[in-house]
Amino acid sequence: MEKVQNHSGAGISIELIISNIKSTRDLLVKNLLNDQGIPAFLENYFETFVISPVKKEFLRRDLKELQNSNLDLVHYAALIRQMKDESNYTPDPANCLFSEECIKIFRKYGF
């Protein structure tokens, strides 16, 4: 396990940072999977107000797959490095990296 010393002398666990980022991402995806999550995301990021039930089900499937997948360490490398440098274990859920990962899924369906 890689550890980096912070100013107080305590080690920073990269594995814990990655785990916390994944937990945050999974919680955000879980919120998208509720009844109003996908429509709200579409409205906010794509100015789309209507979605077919078929597209919604495909999006739900892909979002569940994302939730059950490992974290893309390349995608989150900058956040991991920032959290390590700041000795911070709690990612900001508003970080654009989280929404970017979901936007890729939505774009796959023409949004």
N, C-alpha and C positions, 0 to 999 in steps of 0.2 A: 504494500500500500504506500503510495507516494504521499509524503507529507512535506509541507513547507512551513518554516517557522515564521510566525507573525511577531509583532512588536512585543507582545506579552510573553513570548516564549512557547505558547501553546501551538501544537501542530494543526495545520489545516488539511483536512481529508478531502482529496479530490473526489473520492468515491461518494462521500456524503454530499458534496456539492452537486455532483451528477444526479444522485438519487433525489435531492430536493428539487432540482430543475425538472426531472421527469415527473415527480409528484405534482408539481405546479402545472405542468403541461397537461397531465392526465385529468386534473381537476377542471381546467379550462375546457378540455374536450368534453368531459362529463356534462358541464353546463351547456355546451352546444347541443348535446344529445337530448336535453329536455324539450318539451313541446314548443317552447318559444325561442330556443337557442338558435336553430338554423335560420328561421325567418329574421330574427334580430341581427344576426351576423350578416346575412345577405343585404339587409337594409342599410346597415352601418358601413359595410365595405364596398358594396356593389350597387347601391341605390336600386335594389331589386325588391319588389314587394310581393310577388307571387312566384310560387314554385310548384311544379307538378308533383303529385304524390310519388311518382316513379323516381324522379331525380332526388327527391327528399330521401327516399329509401336507399338509393345508391350512396348519397352523401353520408347517411347514418352508418352504412356498412363501412365505408372508407374511414370515417372518423373513429369507429370502434377498432378498426385495424391499427390506426395510428395510436390509439390509447393503449393497445396491447403490444405495441412494438417497442424495441429498444430505442433509446435516445440517439438521434443523429449527432454524434460528437463533433463532426465537422461543422454542421449548421450552428451548433451552440458553443463552438470553441471560444469565441470572443467573450461570451457571457461567463463561461467557466473561468477563463483567465481573469476577467474583471472581478469576479467574486473571490477568487483565490488571492488576488493582489490586495483587495479590500478586507480580507479576512471575514467575509460575509457568507453565511450559509443560507440565506433566505433570498431567493430570486424575486425580482419585481414582476408580478403577474402582468403588468402593463408593458413589459418589454416587447418590442416589435417582433422579436424572433418567434414568439409564441404564435402571434397572429399570422406571420409569414408562412409558417408551416401549414396552417389551416387554409390560408388563401390558395396555396398550391393545389390542395384537394378540390376546392371550389372551382378553380380555373379549369380543372380537368373536365368539368361538366359545362363549360361554356359561359361561365360567369366572369 
